[in-house]
Amino acid sequence: MTSGSTMISLDKIHKSYGSVEVLKGVSIGIRAGERVVLCGPSGSGKSTLIRCINGLEPRSSGKILVNGHELHPNCENIADLKGEVGMVFQQFNLFPHLTVLQNLMLAPRIVRGTAHEAVQAQAMRLLERVKIADKAHAYPGQLSGGQQQRVAIARALCMQPKVMLFDEPTSALDPEMVKEVLDVMIDLAREGMTMIVVTHEMGFARTVADRVIFMDGGVILEEDAPASFFTRPKHPRTKEFLRQVYEHSH
């Protein structure tokens, strides 16, 4: 476990869509430099939870602090976070009419007002880091899914976030492209980036996570270090979920 200060604090987060309660009082604290994997069946509230952290979803009640900034329930003060939270989605969400380099440079230029030359230099460094610098002047439609997702990671990093959120970043990819994206994420983890990853990639969870959190039905049923989580799960639902994941992967 890392011993950083608390980077993200979620206290009794509730979220409903109409009469359907998707999050039922979820509380989590995540320290600086910690890597947390959120897993669980579809519809368990994992993606909704990280979208609340990033201000993409207003919440019904509960308190969210990111690096000491409190995010209002309706997210209208999201700008106060100053890009400290980066997010990578299942679908790559790149702008198809912009080149790879332009995709990376857009937010720092608009949100931060950073000088063009500085942003371009940083963007190229990040493209090298995700091993795709040779595609800087290509358009997203000319890239494979794995390449697009690596661009999306570089784009999120271009804002120099303190926290990276990943919402099933490999689930839309062909199997042979998954590794190239996971390798980039493993490198990030080794560099000490605070990460919350929603994923079914249990090998990644075993390798990288400090903590694995299992959600079902809008609540946390179990959380533990990977060694214990995978070898000695306590909750019957966790055992059943892991059994299904293993059966699916073999």
Wavefront OBJ file of the C-alpha trace (Angstrom):
o trace
v 0.000 0.000 0.000
v 1.099 3.535 -0.670
v 1.178 6.035 2.160
v 0.027 9.221 0.452
v -2.433 11.791 1.715
v -6.089 11.304 0.775
v -6.547 12.283 -2.870
v -10.208 11.325 -3.284
v -12.835 11.039 -0.587
v -16.334 9.754 -1.328
v -18.787 9.909 1.556
v -22.195 8.221 1.320
v -22.675 8.791 -2.416
v -26.238 8.247 -3.604
v -27.347 8.469 -7.215
v -30.750 7.755 -8.709
v -32.152 7.785 -12.219
v -35.826 8.414 -11.592
v -36.983 5.744 -9.149
v -33.931 3.535 -9.745
v -31.200 3.967 -7.135
v -27.885 3.167 -8.843
v -25.541 4.112 -5.976
v -26.710 3.423 -2.430
v -24.411 5.305 -0.083
v -20.942 4.423 -1.379
v -17.960 5.622 0.691
v -14.335 5.248 -0.427
v -11.083 6.999 0.436
v -8.228 6.834 -2.078
v -4.719 7.971 -1.230
v -2.273 9.757 -3.492
v -0.406 7.186 -5.575
v -2.872 4.395 -4.835
v -4.169 2.199 -7.649
v -7.686 0.932 -7.103
v -9.557 -1.468 -9.383
v -13.366 -1.402 -9.299
v -14.986 -4.610 -10.500
v -18.411 -6.170 -10.453
v -21.229 -7.198 -12.785
v -22.749 -4.828 -15.338
v -25.159 -2.387 -13.730
v -23.466 -2.518 -10.328
v -22.768 1.241 -10.314
v -19.015 1.226 -11.045
v -19.059 3.505 -14.087
v -21.628 5.829 -12.521
v -19.392 6.176 -9.467
v -16.332 7.308 -11.402
v -18.453 9.605 -13.582
v -19.604 11.282 -10.340
v -15.946 11.815 -9.327
v -15.257 13.500 -12.658
v -18.353 15.696 -12.509
v -19.936 14.017 -15.538
v -22.871 12.841 -13.419
v -24.570 14.949 -10.753
v -25.235 12.923 -7.617
v -28.370 12.789 -5.478
v -26.513 13.196 -2.168
v -23.195 12.608 -0.479
v -19.858 14.420 -0.440
v -16.979 14.237 -2.926
v -13.563 15.760 -2.255
v -10.825 15.664 -4.912
v -7.417 16.815 -3.692
v -9.124 18.995 -1.086
v -11.682 20.546 -3.486
v -15.308 19.746 -2.732
v -17.332 19.014 -5.863
v -20.872 20.398 -5.641
v -23.670 17.803 -6.050
v -24.762 19.300 -9.388
v -21.106 19.624 -10.511
v -21.375 23.308 -11.474
v -17.978 24.024 -9.852
v -16.156 21.294 -11.828
v -13.802 23.994 -13.173
v -12.397 24.348 -9.619
v -10.748 20.949 -10.101
v -8.647 22.571 -12.854
v -8.274 19.383 -14.838
v -6.846 17.469 -11.870
v -8.935 14.435 -12.845
v -8.250 12.790 -16.210
v -10.651 10.261 -17.667
v -10.377 7.556 -20.308
v -13.598 6.065 -21.605
v -14.676 2.768 -23.121
v -15.229 4.554 -26.432
v -12.251 6.713 -27.278
v -14.169 10.016 -27.658
v -11.494 11.538 -29.892
v -12.463 14.385 -32.213
v -12.507 12.753 -35.662
v -11.847 16.011 -37.559
v -8.659 16.782 -35.582
v -5.290 15.064 -35.938
v -3.899 13.064 -33.041
v -1.647 15.979 -32.072
v -4.522 18.492 -32.265
v -6.670 16.210 -30.077
v -3.980 16.313 -27.380
v -3.387 20.058 -27.603
v -6.997 21.235 -27.515
v -7.811 21.146 -23.782
v -4.533 22.593 -22.421
v -4.798 25.463 -24.914
v -8.459 26.244 -24.118
v -8.702 25.395 -20.402
v -5.229 26.372 -19.242
v -4.278 28.879 -21.928
v -0.851 27.246 -22.182
v 1.401 28.532 -24.964
v 1.178 26.627 -28.253
v 4.860 25.600 -28.345
v 4.841 24.301 -24.758
v 1.675 22.267 -25.322
v 2.960 20.832 -28.592
v 6.243 19.753 -26.989
v 4.409 18.128 -24.103
v 1.929 16.428 -26.436
v 4.762 14.929 -28.486
v 6.480 13.681 -25.303
v 3.262 11.967 -24.260
v 2.753 10.403 -27.685
v 6.270 8.984 -27.412
v 5.435 7.702 -23.954
v 2.426 5.763 -25.285
v 4.533 4.644 -28.275
v 2.499 6.355 -30.969
v 4.497 9.495 -31.845
v 4.668 8.392 -35.500
v 0.877 8.926 -35.736
v 0.902 12.558 -34.527
v -0.429 13.897 -37.832
v -2.837 11.037 -38.547
v -6.582 11.291 -37.900
v -8.328 8.991 -35.396
v -10.146 7.138 -38.188
v -6.779 6.025 -39.579
v -5.796 4.276 -36.315
v -6.643 0.900 -34.805
v -8.782 0.781 -31.677
v -5.749 0.117 -29.496
v -3.918 3.072 -31.018
v -6.939 5.331 -30.508
v -7.184 4.322 -26.863
v -3.488 5.060 -26.325
v -4.073 8.493 -27.880
v -7.022 8.971 -25.499
v -4.757 8.174 -22.527
v -2.115 10.611 -23.775
v -4.807 13.255 -24.262
v -5.992 12.852 -20.661
v -2.372 13.076 -19.433
v -1.843 16.283 -21.401
v -3.804 18.152 -18.712
v -1.279 16.863 -16.120
v -3.976 15.341 -13.890
v -3.320 14.185 -10.341
v -5.801 11.318 -10.744
v -6.620 9.122 -13.735
v -10.000 7.415 -14.048
v -10.423 4.559 -16.512
v -13.914 3.317 -17.418
v -13.492 -0.159 -18.936
v -10.726 1.148 -21.225
v -10.157 -2.188 -22.980
v -13.709 -3.535 -23.319
v -14.289 -2.085 -26.816
v -10.980 -3.441 -28.135
v -10.144 -6.561 -30.098
v -8.304 -9.045 -27.841
v -4.928 -8.539 -29.528
v -5.084 -4.795 -28.833
v -5.836 -5.095 -25.125
v -2.227 -5.703 -24.091
v -0.866 -2.550 -25.740
v -3.311 -0.424 -23.747
v -2.771 -2.308 -20.475
v 1.005 -1.924 -20.903
v 0.621 1.866 -21.030
v -1.555 1.750 -17.896
v 0.971 -0.463 -16.084
v 3.722 2.056 -16.911
v 1.558 4.858 -15.497
v 0.975 2.890 -12.318
v 4.710 2.279 -11.896
v 5.293 6.025 -12.134
v 3.007 6.538 -9.128
v -0.118 7.928 -10.791
v -3.250 7.757 -8.622
v -5.612 5.545 -10.609
v -9.158 4.235 -10.357
v -9.808 1.597 -12.983
v -13.160 0.000 -13.791
v -12.207 -3.217 -15.567
v -12.827 -6.937 -16.003
v -9.102 -7.480 -16.683
v -8.330 -9.438 -13.543
v -4.716 -10.034 -14.558
v -4.227 -6.269 -14.567
v -5.914 -6.037 -11.155
v -3.578 -8.680 -9.715
v -0.491 -7.003 -11.175
v -1.177 -3.325 -10.568
v -3.862 -2.737 -7.948
v -3.142 -1.855 -4.337
v -6.792 -2.565 -3.637
v -9.635 -4.299 -5.443
v -13.193 -3.148 -4.719
v -16.137 -5.353 -5.669
v -19.477 -3.622 -6.244
v -22.901 -5.092 -6.846
v -26.327 -3.487 -6.726
v -24.957 -0.019 -6.028
v -23.012 -0.945 -2.890
v -19.481 -2.116 -2.055
v -19.655 -5.766 -1.011
v -15.949 -6.413 -0.555
v -12.568 -4.681 -0.779
v -9.142 -6.146 -0.171
v -5.562 -6.315 -1.407
v -5.353 -8.389 -4.629
v -3.580 -11.334 -2.977
v -6.456 -11.839 -0.529
v -9.237 -10.739 -2.880
v -8.415 -13.314 -5.542
v -7.403 -16.220 -3.325
v -9.709 -15.764 -0.325
v -12.841 -13.825 -1.364
v -15.267 -13.590 1.540
v -18.633 -12.580 0.077
v -20.636 -15.229 -1.824
v -21.328 -12.713 -4.634
v -17.581 -12.051 -5.011
v -16.870 -15.779 -5.232
v -19.569 -16.223 -7.876
v -18.331 -13.211 -9.888
v -14.718 -14.417 -9.878
v -15.791 -17.929 -10.858
v -17.670 -16.526 -13.874
v -14.745 -14.292 -14.864
v -12.338 -17.241 -14.765
v -14.705 -19.477 -16.729
v -15.113 -16.741 -19.349
v -11.356 -16.254 -19.695
v -10.474 -19.950 -20.110
l 1 2 3 4 5 6 7 8 9 10 11 12 13 14 15 16 17 18 19 20 21 22 23 24 25 26 27 28 29 30 31 32 33 34 35 36 37 38 39 40 41 42 43 44 45 46 47 48 49 50 51 52 53 54 55 56 57 58 59 60 61 62 63 64 65 66 67 68 69 70 71 72 73 74 75 76 77 78 79 80 81 82 83 84 85 86 87 88 89 90 91 92 93 94 95 96 97 98 99 100 101 102 103 104 105 106 107 108 109 110 111 112 113 114 115 116 117 118 119 120 121 122 123 124 125 126 127 128 129 130 131 132 133 134 135 136 137 138 139 140 141 142 143 144 145 146 147 148 149 150 151 152 153 154 155 156 157 158 159 160 161 162 163 164 165 166 167 168 169 170 171 172 173 174 175 176 177 178 179 180 181 182 183 184 185 186 187 188 189 190 191 192 193 194 195 196 197 198 199 200 201 202 203 204 205 206 207 208 209 210 211 212 213 214 215 216 217 218 219 220 221 222 223 224 225 226 227 228 229 230 231 232 233 234 235 236 237 238 239 240 241 242 243 244 245 246 247 248 249 250
